[in-house]
């Protein structure tokens, strides 16, 4: 595997608000699937 740089912005596909967080996370927080210009869809925490 190698690290590659991806766009920092994309088109929001869908999101959800996590209200019951696992250990080490503070709720609530948002996660999303984002379509990037490179043609990939990523899962990420929204900030």
N, CA, C and O atoms as a GROMACS GRO file, in nm:
protein
  188
    1UNK      N    1   0.085  -0.117   0.000
    1UNK     CA    2   0.000   0.000   0.000
    1UNK      C    3   0.089   0.123   0.000
    1UNK      O    4   0.202   0.121   0.049
    2UNK      N    5   0.035   0.230  -0.056
    2UNK     CA    6   0.103   0.359  -0.052
    2UNK      C    7   0.002   0.469  -0.023
    2UNK      O    8  -0.115   0.459  -0.058
    3UNK      N    9   0.049   0.570   0.041
    3UNK     CA   10  -0.035   0.683   0.075
    3UNK      C   11  -0.049   0.773  -0.048
    3UNK      O   12   0.049   0.800  -0.117
    4UNK      N   13  -0.172   0.818  -0.074
    4UNK     CA   14  -0.194   0.913  -0.183
    4UNK      C   15  -0.276   1.030  -0.131
    4UNK      O   16  -0.354   1.015  -0.036
    5UNK      N   17  -0.259   1.144  -0.192
    5UNK     CA   18  -0.335   1.263  -0.154
    5UNK      C   19  -0.469   1.264  -0.227
    5UNK      O   20  -0.475   1.237  -0.347
    6UNK      N   21  -0.575   1.293  -0.154
    6UNK     CA   22  -0.709   1.305  -0.212
    6UNK      C   23  -0.760   1.447  -0.193
    6UNK      O   24  -0.709   1.522  -0.109
    7UNK      N   25  -0.860   1.482  -0.270
    7UNK     CA   26  -0.923   1.613  -0.257
    7UNK      C   27  -0.975   1.632  -0.115
    7UNK      O   28  -1.015   1.536  -0.049
    8UNK      N   29  -0.975   1.756  -0.071
    8UNK     CA   30  -1.026   1.786   0.063
    8UNK      C   31  -1.175   1.820   0.061
    8UNK      O   32  -1.235   1.840   0.166
    9UNK      N   33  -1.234   1.827  -0.058
    9UNK     CA   34  -1.376   1.855  -0.071
    9UNK      C   35  -1.438   1.758  -0.171
    9UNK      O   36  -1.369   1.701  -0.256
   10UNK      N   37  -1.568   1.739  -0.160
   10UNK     CA   38  -1.639   1.650  -0.250
   10UNK      C   39  -1.788   1.675  -0.239
   10UNK      O   40  -1.832   1.774  -0.179
   11UNK      N   41  -1.866   1.586  -0.298
   11UNK     CA   42  -2.012   1.597  -0.296
   11UNK      C   43  -2.068   1.501  -0.192
   11UNK      O   44  -2.041   1.381  -0.194
   12UNK      N   45  -2.147   1.556  -0.101
   12UNK     CA   46  -2.208   1.476   0.005
   12UNK      C   47  -2.308   1.377  -0.055
   12UNK      O   48  -2.400   1.417  -0.126
   13UNK      N   49  -2.289   1.248  -0.026
   13UNK     CA   50  -2.380   1.143  -0.075
   13UNK      C   51  -2.488   1.116   0.030
   13UNK      O   52  -2.607   1.112  -0.002
   14UNK      N   53  -2.447   1.096   0.155
   14UNK     CA   54  -2.540   1.078   0.266
   14UNK      C   55  -2.466   1.101   0.397
   14UNK      O   56  -2.343   1.096   0.401
   15UNK      N   57  -2.540   1.126   0.505
   15UNK     CA   58  -2.476   1.146   0.635
   15UNK      C   59  -2.568   1.096   0.745
   15UNK      O   60  -2.686   1.070   0.723
   16UNK      N   61  -2.510   1.084   0.863
   16UNK     CA   62  -2.589   1.049   0.982
   16UNK      C   63  -2.525   1.117   1.103
   16UNK      O   64  -2.407   1.151   1.103
   17UNK      N   65  -2.605   1.135   1.206
   17UNK     CA   66  -2.557   1.190   1.332
   17UNK      C   67  -2.546   1.074   1.431
   17UNK      O   68  -2.644   1.005   1.456
   18UNK      N   69  -2.428   1.054   1.486
   18UNK     CA   70  -2.406   0.950   1.586
   18UNK      C   71  -2.434   1.011   1.723
   18UNK      O   72  -2.369   1.107   1.763
   19UNK      N   73  -2.529   0.954   1.793
   19UNK     CA   74  -2.568   1.008   1.924
   19UNK      C   75  -2.519   0.923   2.040
   19UNK      O   76  -2.510   0.972   2.152
   20UNK      N   77  -2.487   0.798   2.015
   20UNK     CA   78  -2.429   0.710   2.118
   20UNK      C   79  -2.292   0.668   2.068
   20UNK      O   80  -2.279   0.578   1.985
   21UNK      N   81  -2.191   0.734   2.119
   21UNK     CA   82  -2.055   0.715   2.069
   21UNK      C   83  -1.984   0.599   2.137
   21UNK      O   84  -2.010   0.569   2.254
   22UNK      N   85  -1.894   0.534   2.064
   22UNK     CA   86  -1.810   0.430   2.126
   22UNK      C   87  -1.708   0.495   2.219
   22UNK      O   88  -1.689   0.616   2.217
   23UNK      N   89  -1.643   0.414   2.299
   23UNK     CA   90  -1.541   0.464   2.392
   23UNK      C   91  -1.437   0.546   2.316
   23UNK      O   92  -1.391   0.507   2.209
   24UNK      N   93  -1.402   0.661   2.372
   24UNK     CA   94  -1.301   0.746   2.312
   24UNK      C   95  -1.357   0.855   2.222
   24UNK      O   96  -1.282   0.940   2.174
   25UNK      N   97  -1.487   0.853   2.197
   25UNK     CA   98  -1.551   0.955   2.112
   25UNK      C   99  -1.656   1.028   2.194
   25UNK      O  100  -1.718   0.972   2.284
   26UNK      N  101  -1.675   1.156   2.160
   26UNK     CA  102  -1.779   1.235   2.226
   26UNK      C  103  -1.895   1.253   2.130
   26UNK      O  104  -1.877   1.295   2.016
   27UNK      N  105  -2.014   1.221   2.176
   27UNK     CA  106  -2.134   1.237   2.093
   27UNK      C  107  -2.197   1.373   2.120
   27UNK      O  108  -2.176   1.429   2.228
   28UNK      N  109  -2.272   1.428   2.029
   28UNK     CA  110  -2.298   1.375   1.895
   28UNK      C  111  -2.188   1.418   1.797
   28UNK      O  112  -2.119   1.518   1.818
   29UNK      N  113  -2.174   1.340   1.690
   29UNK     CA  114  -2.085   1.378   1.580
   29UNK      C  115  -2.143   1.325   1.450
   29UNK      O  116  -2.223   1.231   1.450
   30UNK      N  117  -2.102   1.385   1.341
   30UNK     CA  118  -2.156   1.349   1.210
   30UNK      C  119  -2.056   1.265   1.131
   30UNK      O  120  -1.936   1.293   1.131
   31UNK      N  121  -2.107   1.162   1.063
   31UNK     CA  122  -2.027   1.085   0.969
   31UNK      C  123  -2.098   1.088   0.834
   31UNK      O  124  -2.219   1.112   0.827
   32UNK      N  125  -2.022   1.066   0.727
   32UNK     CA  126  -2.080   1.079   0.594
   32UNK      C  127  -2.010   0.993   0.492
   32UNK      O  128  -1.895   0.952   0.510
   33UNK      N  129  -2.082   0.966   0.382
   33UNK     CA  130  -2.022   0.912   0.261
   33UNK      C  131  -2.009   1.031   0.166
   33UNK      O  132  -2.106   1.103   0.142
   34UNK      N  133  -1.888   1.050   0.113
   34UNK     CA  134  -1.859   1.166   0.028
   34UNK      C  135  -1.799   1.118  -0.102
   34UNK      O  136  -1.704   1.038  -0.102
   35UNK      N  137  -1.853   1.165  -0.215
   35UNK     CA  138  -1.799   1.134  -0.347
   35UNK      C  139  -1.692   1.238  -0.380
   35UNK      O  140  -1.718   1.358  -0.381
   36UNK      N  141  -1.570   1.190  -0.406
   36UNK     CA  142  -1.459   1.278  -0.439
   36UNK      C  143  -1.441   1.290  -0.590
   36UNK      O  144  -1.483   1.201  -0.664
   37UNK      N  145  -1.379   1.399  -0.637
   37UNK     CA  146  -1.356   1.416  -0.781
   37UNK      C  147  -1.272   1.304  -0.842
   37UNK      O  148  -1.278   1.280  -0.963
   38UNK      N  149  -1.193   1.235  -0.761
   38UNK     CA  150  -1.109   1.126  -0.811
   38UNK      C  151  -1.189   1.001  -0.848
   38UNK      O  152  -1.134   0.905  -0.902
   39UNK      N  153  -1.320   1.003  -0.820
   39UNK     CA  154  -1.406   0.891  -0.855
   39UNK      C  155  -1.421   0.788  -0.746
   39UNK      O  156  -1.465   0.676  -0.772
   40UNK      N  157  -1.386   0.822  -0.624
   40UNK     CA  158  -1.401   0.730  -0.511
   40UNK      C  159  -1.502   0.787  -0.413
   40UNK      O  160  -1.524   0.908  -0.406
   41UNK      N  161  -1.564   0.699  -0.337
   41UNK     CA  162  -1.656   0.738  -0.230
   41UNK      C  163  -1.592   0.698  -0.100
   41UNK      O  164  -1.553   0.583  -0.081
   42UNK      N  165  -1.579   0.794  -0.008
   42UNK     CA  166  -1.514   0.766   0.120
   42UNK      C  167  -1.612   0.785   0.235
   42UNK      O  168  -1.709   0.859   0.225
   43UNK      N  169  -1.583   0.714   0.344
   43UNK     CA  170  -1.657   0.729   0.470
   43UNK      C  171  -1.570   0.815   0.560
   43UNK      O  172  -1.452   0.785   0.578
   44UNK      N  173  -1.627   0.921   0.616
   44UNK     CA  174  -1.546   1.012   0.697
   44UNK      C  175  -1.630   1.077   0.805
   44UNK      O  176  -1.752   1.085   0.796
   45UNK      N  177  -1.560   1.124   0.908
   45UNK     CA  178  -1.625   1.205   1.010
   45UNK      C  179  -1.625   1.348   0.961
   45UNK      O  180  -1.521   1.399   0.919
   46UNK      N  181  -1.739   1.413   0.967
   46UNK     CA  182  -1.748   1.553   0.923
   46UNK      C  183  -1.698   1.644   1.033
   46UNK      O  184  -1.725   1.623   1.152
   47UNK      N  185  -1.625   1.745   0.993
   47UNK     CA  186  -1.574   1.844   1.088
   47UNK      C  187  -1.610   1.983   1.043
   47UNK      O  188  -1.575   2.080   1.110
   0.00000   0.00000   0.00000
